[in-house]
Amino acid sequence: MSSWINLGAVWRIVVVGLLTGAGLPALFALGLRLLNPPGPPADGPAGRPTAGPAGYALAGLLFAVVLASIGWGISVIVGHS
C-alpha cells in the first residue's frame, strides 16, 4: 500500500462509478426496451407491438429502481452538506 494512494478507496470509487455511470442508464434503457418489444407489426394499436402486463410491470420496476437511486443520491448529497 502506498502512502500516496489508497487503493481500497480507489477500487470502491471505480465500482460505484461504474454502477451509477453505466448501470442506471442501462436499467433505464432496458425499461424502455421492455415497453416497446420487437414483434410482428400487427399486435397493437396503429400496428405497433404491445409490451403486455409483464413488460409493463418489469419496466415499472426498473424505472422505480432508477428513481429510487436518484433520490438516494440526492439525499446523500443534501445530508452531507
NORSULLIN-V273146 format. One record per backbone hydrogen bond with DSSP energy under -0.5 kcal/mol. CO is the residue of the C=O (numbers start at 0). NH is the residue of the N-H. Records with the same first field share a line. If there is no record, write none. Layout:
CO->NH + NH
//
This chain:
4->1 + 6
5->9
6->10
7->11
8->12
9->13
10->14
11->15
12->16
13->17
14->18
15->19
16->20
17->21 + 22
18->23
21->25
22->26
23->27
24->28
25->29
26->30
27->31
28->32
29->33
30->34
31->35
39->42
43->46
44->47
47->43
50->54
51->55
52->56
53->57
54->58
55->59
56->60
57->61
58->62
59->63
60->64
61->65
62->66
63->67
64->68
65->69
66->70
67->71
68->72
69->73
70->74
71->75
72->76
73->77
74->78
75->79
77->80
//
